[in-house]
Amino acid sequence: MSEQESEDKMLEIVAQNVRKEIEKLMLVVEQSAKDAKNYDSSLTDFSGSLQSSTSMEQIKQAVLKVARETQVMAAQNQKLQDQLSHAAQDMVDLRSDLDKVRKDSLTDPLTGIGNRAYFSEQLAHVLQESRETGTPVSLLMADIDHFKKFNDNYGHLIGDEVLKLVAKTLVENLKGRDIIARYGGEEFVIILPHTTVQDAARVADSLRDHLSTKQIRRRKTHENLGIVTISLGAAQYKDGEDPQNLIDRADLGLYAAKQAGRNKVVVQNENN
């Protein structure tokens, strides 16, 4: 089963549980309405009994009857309160399940950072804010240099360690509002709100420098497998620009960085 199919299955299970809880609540409400109607009938009968009663014994019996009905109604109301409280807790738990499913659906399971869906969601939000406030937004596209060699020479487990190291290093060297995601394969994307492309290039250079100091080692043997470098492309959002065009321009910068020898940053200006 694919990751997407697993997420869809989880969502369907949670949705089914929500429907069951709603059905249970509806049954409780319907029963409560019936009980209230019966109690209302009992009060009406009691009123009629008082008016037609000719002796204290008849009045006493009518009072005892309505007292019993009141006790039953009080017990039913307590039961209803307990059922509603339990249902409310179940709904809180289901909301928590939904939040977890949503979080999982936006997270790359290997690196723990956002995935492509998360990136798309966040980019739309940041660009909307930029259009409303006029603040700059820049985008970095990063790609691990010679990643295939790590996989081919040392295996996919080492390749996974490289991906996790890169993600961890990028996260540790970004500031609060910056948004990072794994775009796919060995590519990463970084959204830089309130950042011009010139500043974005400086951020990219800093990330590249920090990463180039990291050594890849085998955990069991501590064998040094070398350093990891990345190439980056940078572009600044143009007002009214289609988001995909911004991504494409940053990707062109990344391609140019690769062509220039890797471990470099290339900026795409507004005219590119």
N, C-alpha and C positions, 0 to 999 in steps of 0.2 A: 504494500500500500504506500502510495506517495505521500509526501509531507502535506500537500494540499488536500488530498483525499482524507487523510487523518484529521486535519483541521475541520473539514466539512462534516465528518462523522461526529466529532466532538460537539460542533455547533448544533447538529440535528438532535443529539442526545439531550443537550441542555434545553433546546426548544421544546422537545417532547415533555421534559420535566416541568417546564413553565406551563405548558398547556394542562398537564395533570393537576398542578397546583391551582390553576384558575378554575378548573372543573370542580375540584374539591371545595373551593371557596364558594362557588355558585350553589352547590348542594347545601352547604352550611347556611347560606343566606336564604335559600328557598325554605329550608326547614324552620329557620327562625321566623320567617314571615308566616308560615302555617301556625307555629306555636303562638305567635302574637295574635293571630286571627282567632284561634281557639280561646285564648285568654279573654279577648274582647267579647266573645260570645258568652263566656262564663260571667263576666261583669254585667252584661246586659240581662242575663237570666237572673243574676243576683238582685239587680234593681227591680225587675218584675216581681221576684219573690217577696221582696220587702213590701211592695205596694199591695200585693194580694194576701200577704200573711195575716192570719187572724189570731195567732197565739204566739207566745214567747218561744214555745218549742220549735215552731216553724221558722221563726226568725233565727233562733240559735242554730238550727240545721243549715240554713242558708249561709250564715256567717262562717260556720265550720267548713262548708263546701268551698267558699271563695278563699278561705285561708289556705286550704289544701292546694287549690289551684295557684295561689300566689307563691306558695313554697315550690311547687313544680316549676312555675315560670322563673323563679329566682335561680333554681338549679340549672334550668335550661340556659338562662342568660350567662351563668358562670361557665357552663360548658362551651357556649358560643364564644365567650371571651378567651377561654383557653385555646380553642380551636383557631381563632383568629390570631392569637399571639404565636402559636406554633406555625401557622401558615406564613405569618410575617417573617419569622426567622428562616423558614424554608426559602422564602423569596430573597432574603438577604444573602443566603448561601448560594442560591442560583445566580444572583447578580455577581457574586464573587467568582463563580465558575465562568460566567460570561466574560468578565474582565480578564481572567486568566487566559481564556481561549483567545480573546482579542490580542492580548499582549504576546502570546505565543505566535499568533499569526503574523505579527509584525517584527518578530525577532529572528535573527539568523542563529540557528541552534548551535553551530560550530563556534562562532566567535562571541556570541552573546550581545552583539550590537544589532542595530536595526537592519532589516532586510530591504529589498527593493520596493516592496509595497509601503513600508514605513517611510522610505525616502520620498516616494511620490506624494504621499500624504503630507509630509512635512514641507516639501518644496512648495506645494500648492498654498499651504498656510503662510509660509514666509513671503512668497511673492505677492500674495494678496495684501499682506501688511505693508510691503514695500510700495505697492501701488497707492495705498491709502495715505502713507506718511511721507513718501518720497525718499526714504532712506535706502542706501545702496545695499545690494546683496551680491555676493560672489559665490562661485561654485568651483570646487576643485575635483578633478577626476584623477585618481591615483591607480597605478598598476605596478604590481611586484615585478621587478626585473628578473628575467631568466627563471621564472617560477617553474616552468616545465622541467628544467634541469634538476631541481630539487626533487620533484616527483619521480623522474626517470632514474636518477642516480641513487636516491635514498629511500624511495617508496612514499606512498600516499600518507602514511602516518607522520612522516617528517614534513611533508607538504602541509598537512593540517596544523602542525606546530608552527610553521612559518606564518600561516594565515592568522593564527591566534596571536602570535607575537606582534605582527604588524598592526592588527586591530587594537591590541592592548597599548602599544606605543602611541598610536594616533590618539586614542582616547585620553591618555595621560598627558598629552601635550596640546590639547585643545582647551579653549576657555568655555565658560558656562553655557552661552547661548548657541555655540557651534553644534552642528548636527552631523553625525557620521553614520554611514550605513555601508553594508556590503552590497555592491551593485550586482555582483555575479562573478563566479570564478575567482580570479585573483584581483578583481577591480573593486575599488572603494570610492565612495563619493562623500564629499564634505561640503555642507551648506554653511556659509559664513554670513549671518545677518549683520547689518550695519557695518559692512566691510567693503571698501573699494578694491578693485582688482590689484592695485599696487600693494595694498596691505595684504591681500590674499596671497600674492606672490611671496611676500616675506614670511607669512605663516607656512606656506608650502616649503620654502627653503629650510625653515626651522624644523619642520617635521622630517624632511629628508635627512638633515644632519643628525637629528636624534636617533633615527632608525639606523643610520650607517654605523653607529657605535655598538649595536646589538650583535651578539654572537649566537649562532645556532649551534647547539651541542646535542649529541645523543644523550638521553637521560641515563641509560644504563652504563655506557662506557665513558661518558663525558668527552667523547671525541668532538673536536672542533670542526664543524662543517662549513664554516665561513660566515660572512656577513650578508645581510639582506639589504638591498637598495630598492628604491621606488622611483618611478618617473611620474611627473604630475603636469596636468594642464589646468590653466586657470582662466575663467571668464567672468565678466560682470554682467548682471542682468540689465537689459535695456527696457525701458518702460514700454509696456504693451507687447513685449516679445513673447512668442510661444515658448512654454517651458522646455519643450523638446529641442527647440533651436538653441537655447542656452546650454543644454546638455551636449548637443552636437558640437557647439563651439569649444566647450571645455574638453571634449573628447578629441577634437582636432589639435588642441594644444598638447594633449597627452601623446598623441601620435607623433607630433613634431619632436617632443622630448625624446621619444624612443628612437626616432630617426637620427637625432643629434648625438646619440651615443649612450642614452639612458642615464639614470641617476641625475636628472635635470628637471627644471621647471620651465615651462613655456607658457607665456601669457597670450591669450587671444584678445586683441583689442576690439573696439566696437565696429570697426570696419571689416573684420574677418567674417 
